[in-house]
Amino acid sequence: MKCSFCNKEIEKGTGKMFVHLSGKIDYFCSRKCEKNKLKLKRNPKNFKWTRKK
């Protein structure tokens, strides 16, 4: 599976899964990606360190 923010491949048994109340599932490779998407509500297209979707 891939990170929902940076689109980096996540190894099996690592990372974090976040389930929204609507049922949508987001996967994160690090706390950095999780915070940028959920708390700061940033767009990954605006950062050079993310892989463009």
LOKOLSE-756856 format. One record per atom (N, C-alpha, C): residue in three letters; atom name; x negated, y negated, z. Coordinates in steps of 0.1 Angstrom, whole numbers. Layout:
# LOKOLSE-756856
> ALA | CA | X | Y | Z $
...
This chain:
# LOKOLSE-756856
> MET | N | -8 | 12 | 0 $
> MET | CA | 0 | 0 | 0 $
> MET | C | -9 | -12 | 0 $
> LYS | N | -3 | -24 | -3 $
> LYS | CA | -10 | -36 | -4 $
> LYS | C | -5 | -47 | 6 $
> CYS | N | -14 | -56 | 10 $
> CYS | CA | -10 | -66 | 19 $
> CYS | C | 0 | -76 | 12 $
> SER | N | 10 | -80 | 19 $
> SER | CA | 20 | -89 | 14 $
> SER | C | 15 | -103 | 12 $
> PHE | N | 4 | -107 | 18 $
> PHE | CA | -1 | -120 | 16 $
> PHE | C | -12 | -121 | 6 $
> CYS | N | -23 | -113 | 9 $
> CYS | CA | -35 | -114 | 0 $
> CYS | C | -36 | -104 | -11 $
> ASN | N | -27 | -94 | -11 $
> ASN | CA | -26 | -84 | -21 $
> ASN | C | -38 | -74 | -21 $
> LYS | N | -45 | -74 | -9 $
> LYS | CA | -56 | -65 | -8 $
> LYS | C | -51 | -51 | -4 $
> GLU | N | -58 | -41 | -9 $
> GLU | CA | -54 | -27 | -6 $
> GLU | C | -56 | -24 | 9 $
> ILE | N | -47 | -18 | 15 $
> ILE | CA | -47 | -14 | 30 $
> ILE | C | -50 | 1 | 31 $
> GLU | N | -60 | 5 | 38 $
> GLU | CA | -63 | 19 | 40 $
> GLU | C | -52 | 25 | 49 $
> LYS | N | -49 | 38 | 47 $
> LYS | CA | -39 | 45 | 54 $
> LYS | C | -43 | 45 | 69 $
> GLY | N | -34 | 42 | 78 $
> GLY | CA | -36 | 42 | 92 $
> GLY | C | -41 | 29 | 98 $
> THR | N | -42 | 19 | 89 $
> THR | CA | -47 | 6 | 94 $
> THR | C | -36 | -4 | 90 $
> GLY | N | -38 | -17 | 95 $
> GLY | CA | -29 | -28 | 91 $
> GLY | C | -17 | -28 | 100 $
> LYS | N | -7 | -37 | 96 $
> LYS | CA | 5 | -38 | 104 $
> LYS | C | 17 | -40 | 95 $
> MET | N | 28 | -34 | 100 $
> MET | CA | 40 | -35 | 92 $
> MET | C | 50 | -44 | 100 $
> PHE | N | 56 | -54 | 93 $
> PHE | CA | 66 | -63 | 99 $
> PHE | C | 79 | -61 | 92 $
> VAL | N | 90 | -58 | 100 $
> VAL | CA | 103 | -57 | 94 $
> VAL | C | 112 | -69 | 98 $
> HIS | N | 117 | -76 | 88 $
> HIS | CA | 125 | -87 | 90 $
> HIS | C | 139 | -83 | 94 $
> LEU | N | 147 | -91 | 99 $
> LEU | CA | 161 | -88 | 103 $
> LEU | C | 169 | -84 | 90 $
> SER | N | 166 | -90 | 79 $
> SER | CA | 173 | -86 | 67 $
> SER | C | 169 | -72 | 61 $
> GLY | N | 159 | -66 | 67 $
> GLY | CA | 155 | -53 | 62 $
> GLY | C | 143 | -53 | 53 $
> LYS | N | 138 | -65 | 49 $
> LYS | CA | 126 | -66 | 41 $
> LYS | C | 114 | -62 | 49 $
> ILE | N | 105 | -55 | 43 $
> ILE | CA | 93 | -50 | 50 $
> ILE | C | 80 | -57 | 44 $
> ASP | N | 72 | -63 | 53 $
> ASP | CA | 59 | -69 | 49 $
> ASP | C | 48 | -61 | 55 $
> TYR | N | 37 | -59 | 48 $
> TYR | CA | 25 | -52 | 53 $
> TYR | C | 14 | -62 | 53 $
> PHE | N | 6 | -62 | 64 $
> PHE | CA | -5 | -71 | 65 $
> PHE | C | -18 | -63 | 68 $
> CYS | N | -29 | -68 | 62 $
> CYS | CA | -42 | -62 | 64 $
> CYS | C | -49 | -67 | 76 $
> SER | N | -46 | -80 | 80 $
> SER | CA | -52 | -86 | 91 $
> SER | C | -43 | -96 | 98 $
> ARG | N | -47 | -101 | 110 $
> ARG | CA | -39 | -111 | 117 $
> ARG | C | -39 | -124 | 109 $
> LYS | N | -50 | -127 | 102 $
> LYS | CA | -51 | -139 | 94 $
> LYS | C | -40 | -140 | 84 $
> CYS | N | -38 | -129 | 77 $
> CYS | CA | -27 | -128 | 67 $
> CYS | C | -13 | -129 | 73 $
> GLU | N | -12 | -123 | 84 $
> GLU | CA | 1 | -123 | 91 $
> GLU | C | 5 | -137 | 96 $
> LYS | N | -5 | -144 | 102 $
> LYS | CA | -2 | -157 | 107 $
> LYS | C | 1 | -167 | 95 $
> ASN | N | -7 | -166 | 84 $
> ASN | CA | -5 | -175 | 73 $
> ASN | C | 9 | -173 | 67 $
> LYS | N | 14 | -161 | 66 $
> LYS | CA | 27 | -159 | 60 $
> LYS | C | 38 | -162 | 69 $
> LEU | N | 38 | -156 | 81 $
> LEU | CA | 50 | -157 | 90 $
> LEU | C | 50 | -170 | 98 $
> LYS | N | 39 | -174 | 104 $
> LYS | CA | 40 | -185 | 113 $
> LYS | C | 38 | -199 | 106 $
> LEU | N | 28 | -199 | 97 $
> LEU | CA | 25 | -211 | 90 $
> LEU | C | 33 | -213 | 76 $
> LYS | N | 39 | -202 | 72 $
> LYS | CA | 47 | -201 | 60 $
> LYS | C | 40 | -207 | 47 $
> ARG | N | 28 | -202 | 46 $
> ARG | CA | 19 | -207 | 34 $
> ARG | C | 21 | -198 | 22 $
> ASN | N | 18 | -204 | 11 $
> ASN | CA | 19 | -197 | -2 $
> ASN | C | 6 | -192 | -6 $
> PRO | N | 4 | -179 | -8 $
> PRO | CA | -9 | -173 | -11 $
> PRO | C | -15 | -178 | -24 $
> LYS | N | -7 | -183 | -33 $
> LYS | CA | -13 | -188 | -46 $
> LYS | C | -22 | -200 | -44 $
> ASN | N | -21 | -207 | -32 $
> ASN | CA | -28 | -219 | -30 $
> ASN | C | -42 | -217 | -24 $
> PHE | N | -46 | -204 | -22 $
> PHE | CA | -58 | -201 | -15 $
> PHE | C | -67 | -193 | -24 $
> LYS | N | -80 | -196 | -24 $
> LYS | CA | -90 | -189 | -33 $
> LYS | C | -93 | -175 | -28 $
> TRP | N | -92 | -173 | -15 $
> TRP | CA | -96 | -160 | -9 $
> TRP | C | -85 | -149 | -11 $
> THR | N | -73 | -153 | -16 $
> THR | CA | -63 | -143 | -19 $
> THR | C | -63 | -139 | -34 $
> ARG | N | -59 | -127 | -37 $
> ARG | CA | -58 | -122 | -51 $
> ARG | C | -45 | -127 | -56 $
> LYS | N | -45 | -134 | -67 $
> LYS | CA | -33 | -140 | -73 $
> LYS | C | -23 | -129 | -77 $
> LYS | N | -11 | -132 | -74 $
> LYS | CA | 0 | -122 | -78 $
> LYS | C | 6 | -125 | -91 $
